[in-house]
Amino acid sequence: MAELITNAIDITRLRRVALRVIAVKQALDGADFIEVFKFFLESGQPEEESVRSAQRIFRGGDVRGRIVFTKDAVYLQGLAEVHTFLRVAIRDNRPDLVRNLFAGRLTMADALRLSPLFETGWISPPAYLPVWASDLRRLAAMMAYSAFVSAIKLEKVSLNRVIELEEELKTV
Protein backbone atom coordinates (compact mmCIF):
# COMPACT_ATOMS: atom_id res chain seq x y z
CA MET A 1 0.00 0.00 0.00
CA ALA A 2 2.85 2.34 0.84
CA GLU A 3 4.37 1.74 -2.61
CA LEU A 4 1.07 2.55 -4.29
CA ILE A 5 0.26 5.67 -2.25
CA THR A 6 3.76 7.13 -2.60
CA ASN A 7 3.84 6.40 -6.34
CA ALA A 8 6.80 4.09 -5.80
CA ILE A 9 5.13 1.26 -7.72
CA ASP A 10 4.71 1.26 -11.45
CA ILE A 11 2.55 -0.86 -13.71
CA THR A 12 5.48 -3.13 -14.56
CA ARG A 13 6.03 -4.08 -10.92
CA LEU A 14 2.30 -4.45 -10.29
CA ARG A 15 2.04 -6.73 -13.34
CA ARG A 16 5.05 -8.77 -12.16
CA VAL A 17 3.43 -9.30 -8.75
CA ALA A 18 0.08 -10.16 -10.37
CA LEU A 19 1.76 -12.73 -12.64
CA ARG A 20 3.45 -14.28 -9.62
CA VAL A 21 0.06 -14.57 -7.89
CA ILE A 22 -1.31 -16.46 -10.90
CA ALA A 23 1.81 -18.64 -10.98
CA VAL A 24 1.49 -19.40 -7.25
CA LYS A 25 -2.04 -20.66 -7.89
CA GLN A 26 -0.78 -22.82 -10.77
CA ALA A 27 1.99 -24.26 -8.58
CA LEU A 28 -0.40 -24.91 -5.69
CA ASP A 29 -2.58 -26.76 -8.20
CA GLY A 30 0.40 -28.95 -9.16
CA ALA A 31 2.36 -27.09 -11.86
CA ASP A 32 6.06 -27.80 -11.56
CA PHE A 33 8.98 -25.38 -11.88
CA ILE A 34 9.29 -25.80 -15.66
CA GLU A 35 5.57 -25.24 -16.23
CA VAL A 36 5.63 -22.08 -14.10
CA PHE A 37 8.79 -20.90 -15.88
CA LYS A 38 7.03 -21.39 -19.25
CA PHE A 39 3.99 -19.47 -17.96
CA PHE A 40 6.21 -16.47 -17.24
CA LEU A 41 7.85 -16.73 -20.67
CA GLU A 42 4.47 -16.93 -22.40
CA SER A 43 3.34 -13.90 -20.39
CA GLY A 44 6.11 -11.86 -21.98
CA GLN A 45 8.82 -11.91 -19.33
CA PRO A 46 12.40 -12.31 -20.52
CA GLU A 47 14.01 -15.69 -19.87
CA GLU A 48 16.21 -14.49 -16.97
CA GLU A 49 13.30 -12.76 -15.22
CA SER A 50 11.12 -15.83 -15.79
CA VAL A 51 13.69 -18.01 -14.05
CA ARG A 52 13.96 -15.56 -11.13
CA SER A 53 10.17 -15.36 -10.81
CA ALA A 54 9.82 -19.14 -10.80
CA GLN A 55 12.67 -19.45 -8.29
CA ARG A 56 10.94 -16.96 -6.03
CA ILE A 57 7.76 -19.04 -6.01
CA PHE A 58 9.47 -22.36 -5.38
CA ARG A 59 12.06 -21.25 -2.82
CA GLY A 60 11.73 -23.39 0.25
CA GLY A 61 9.12 -25.52 -1.48
CA ASP A 62 9.03 -28.43 -3.87
CA VAL A 63 9.95 -27.83 -7.53
CA ARG A 64 7.45 -30.54 -8.45
CA GLY A 65 4.61 -28.26 -7.29
CA ARG A 66 1.96 -28.06 -4.57
CA ILE A 67 4.39 -26.74 -1.90
CA VAL A 68 5.35 -23.16 -2.74
CA PHE A 69 6.10 -19.74 -1.30
CA THR A 70 2.87 -17.74 -1.41
CA LYS A 71 4.08 -14.33 -0.21
CA ASP A 72 3.20 -12.58 -3.50
CA ALA A 73 -0.43 -13.68 -3.26
CA VAL A 74 -0.51 -12.17 0.22
CA TYR A 75 0.85 -8.86 -1.15
CA LEU A 76 -2.10 -8.30 -3.47
CA GLN A 77 -4.62 -9.53 -0.93
CA GLY A 78 -3.10 -7.19 1.67
CA LEU A 79 -3.14 -4.28 -0.75
CA ALA A 80 -6.86 -4.71 -1.35
CA GLU A 81 -7.60 -5.21 2.35
CA VAL A 82 -5.58 -2.21 3.54
CA HIS A 83 -7.01 0.01 0.80
CA THR A 84 -10.54 -0.98 1.84
CA PHE A 85 -9.74 -0.54 5.56
CA LEU A 86 -8.39 2.97 4.95
CA ARG A 87 -11.44 3.92 2.90
CA VAL A 88 -13.82 2.67 5.59
CA ALA A 89 -11.85 4.33 8.41
CA ILE A 90 -12.04 7.63 6.55
CA ARG A 91 -15.70 7.14 5.65
CA ASP A 92 -16.52 6.43 9.31
CA ASN A 93 -14.47 9.42 10.48
CA ARG A 94 -11.95 7.21 12.31
CA PRO A 95 -8.57 8.72 11.36
CA ASP A 96 -7.20 7.33 14.62
CA LEU A 97 -7.31 3.84 13.08
CA VAL A 98 -4.93 4.90 10.32
CA ARG A 99 -2.51 6.24 12.93
CA ASN A 100 -2.86 3.13 15.12
CA LEU A 101 -1.66 0.88 12.30
CA PHE A 102 1.83 2.34 12.68
CA ALA A 103 2.21 1.79 16.44
CA GLY A 104 3.84 -1.61 15.97
CA ARG A 105 3.24 -4.88 14.21
CA LEU A 106 -0.53 -4.61 14.30
CA THR A 107 -3.17 -6.09 12.09
CA MET A 108 -6.08 -3.97 10.98
CA ALA A 109 -8.26 -5.80 13.51
CA ASP A 110 -5.67 -4.99 16.21
CA ALA A 111 -5.81 -1.30 15.29
CA LEU A 112 -9.57 -1.42 15.76
CA ARG A 113 -9.67 -3.62 18.90
CA LEU A 114 -6.89 -1.68 20.65
CA SER A 115 -8.33 1.72 19.80
CA PRO A 116 -9.71 2.28 23.33
CA LEU A 117 -6.25 1.60 24.77
CA PHE A 118 -4.71 4.16 22.42
CA GLU A 119 -7.37 6.68 23.48
CA THR A 120 -6.65 6.20 27.20
CA GLY A 121 -2.89 6.32 26.69
CA TRP A 122 -2.27 2.70 27.74
CA ILE A 123 -0.71 2.22 24.31
CA SER A 124 1.53 4.98 23.01
CA PRO A 125 0.85 6.44 19.59
CA PRO A 126 3.34 5.59 16.88
CA ALA A 127 6.70 7.34 17.07
CA TYR A 128 6.77 7.68 13.27
CA LEU A 129 4.03 8.16 10.72
CA PRO A 130 4.88 8.06 7.03
CA VAL A 131 4.08 11.29 5.24
CA TRP A 132 1.24 9.70 3.26
CA ALA A 133 -0.49 8.58 6.50
CA SER A 134 0.08 11.77 8.48
CA ASP A 135 -1.94 14.05 6.22
CA LEU A 136 -5.38 12.50 6.52
CA ARG A 137 -7.05 15.09 4.30
CA ARG A 138 -4.71 14.12 1.48
CA LEU A 139 -5.23 10.42 2.19
CA ALA A 140 -9.01 10.92 2.27
CA ALA A 141 -8.89 12.75 -1.06
CA MET A 142 -6.82 9.95 -2.60
CA MET A 143 -9.18 7.26 -1.27
CA ALA A 144 -12.28 9.18 -2.42
CA TYR A 145 -10.80 9.67 -5.87
CA SER A 146 -9.84 6.00 -6.02
CA ALA A 147 -13.39 4.96 -5.12
CA PHE A 148 -14.85 7.34 -7.70
CA VAL A 149 -12.66 6.27 -10.63
CA SER A 150 -13.07 2.58 -9.84
CA ALA A 151 -16.82 3.05 -10.44
CA ILE A 152 -16.26 4.22 -14.04
CA LYS A 153 -17.30 1.49 -16.45
CA LEU A 154 -14.42 1.43 -18.93
CA GLU A 155 -16.31 -0.79 -21.34
CA LYS A 156 -18.59 2.20 -21.97
CA VAL A 157 -15.71 4.56 -22.75
CA SER A 158 -13.69 4.71 -25.96
CA LEU A 159 -10.91 6.96 -27.12
CA ASN A 160 -13.03 7.96 -30.12
CA ARG A 161 -15.65 9.26 -27.70
CA VAL A 162 -13.11 11.83 -26.48
CA ILE A 163 -12.97 13.32 -29.96
CA GLU A 164 -16.76 13.16 -30.34
CA LEU A 165 -17.25 14.91 -27.00
CA GLU A 166 -14.85 17.69 -27.97
CA GLU A 167 -16.74 18.20 -31.23
CA GLU A 168 -20.07 18.28 -29.38
CA LEU A 169 -18.75 20.90 -26.95
CA LYS A 170 -17.58 23.12 -29.84
CA THR A 171 -21.14 23.31 -31.17
CA VAL A 172 -22.66 24.32 -27.84
ZIGI-V727799 format. One record per backbone hydrogen bond with DSSP energy under -1.0 kcal/mol. CO is the residue of the C=O (numbers start at 1). NH is the residue of the N-H. E is the energy in kcal/mol with one decimal. If there is no record, write none. Layout:
<<CO | NH | E> <CO | NH | E>>
This chain:
<<1 | 5 | -2.9> <2 | 6 | -2.1> <3 | 8 | -2.6> <3 | 9 | -1.1> <4 | 7 | -1.2> <10 | 14 | -2.4> <11 | 15 | -2.5> <12 | 16 | -2.3> <13 | 17 | -2.6> <14 | 18 | -2.4> <15 | 19 | -2.9> <16 | 20 | -1.9> <17 | 21 | -2.0> <18 | 22 | -2.0> <19 | 23 | -2.5> <20 | 24 | -2.5> <21 | 25 | -1.9> <22 | 26 | -2.1> <23 | 27 | -2.7> <24 | 28 | -2.9> <25 | 29 | -1.8> <26 | 31 | -2.6> <27 | 30 | -1.5> <27 | 66 | -3.5> <32 | 36 | -2.3> <33 | 37 | -2.8> <34 | 38 | -2.6> <35 | 39 | -1.9> <36 | 40 | -2.1> <37 | 41 | -2.1> <38 | 42 | -3.0> <39 | 43 | -1.3> <40 | 45 | -2.2> <41 | 44 | -1.8> <46 | 50 | -2.5> <47 | 51 | -2.2> <48 | 52 | -2.2> <49 | 53 | -2.8> <50 | 54 | -2.3> <51 | 55 | -2.9> <52 | 56 | -2.3> <53 | 57 | -1.6> <54 | 58 | -2.1> <55 | 59 | -1.3> <57 | 69 | -3.4> <58 | 61 | -2.6> <62 | 65 | -2.7> <63 | 33 | -2.7> <67 | 62 | -2.7> <70 | 74 | -1.5> <71 | 75 | -1.7> <72 | 76 | -1.6> <73 | 77 | -1.9> <74 | 78 | -3.2> <75 | 79 | -2.4> <76 | 80 | -2.1> <77 | 81 | -2.5> <78 | 82 | -3.2> <79 | 83 | -2.3> <80 | 84 | -2.2> <81 | 85 | -2.7> <82 | 86 | -2.8> <83 | 87 | -2.2> <84 | 88 | -2.5> <85 | 89 | -2.8> <86 | 90 | -2.3> <87 | 91 | -2.7> <88 | 92 | -2.7> <89 | 94 | -3.6> <90 | 93 | -1.6> <94 | 97 | -1.6> <95 | 99 | -1.7> <96 | 100 | -2.8> <97 | 101 | -1.3> <99 | 102 | -1.9> <100 | 103 | -2.1> <104 | 106 | -2.1> <107 | 111 | -2.2> <108 | 112 | -1.6> <109 | 113 | -3.4> <110 | 114 | -3.1> <114 | 118 | -1.7> <115 | 119 | -2.4> <116 | 120 | -1.9> <117 | 122 | -1.1> <117 | 123 | -1.9> <130 | 133 | -1.3> <130 | 134 | -1.4> <131 | 135 | -1.2> <135 | 139 | -2.3> <136 | 140 | -2.8> <137 | 141 | -2.3> <138 | 142 | -2.4> <139 | 143 | -2.6> <140 | 144 | -2.8> <141 | 145 | -2.6> <142 | 146 | -2.4> <143 | 147 | -2.5> <144 | 148 | -2.4> <145 | 149 | -2.9> <146 | 150 | -1.8> <148 | 151 | -1.2> <149 | 152 | -1.1> <152 | 154 | -1.1> <153 | 156 | -1.9> <154 | 157 | -1.8> <160 | 164 | -2.2> <161 | 165 | -2.9> <162 | 166 | -1.9> <163 | 167 | -2.3> <164 | 168 | -2.5> <165 | 169 | -2.3> <166 | 170 | -1.5> <167 | 171 | -1.0>>
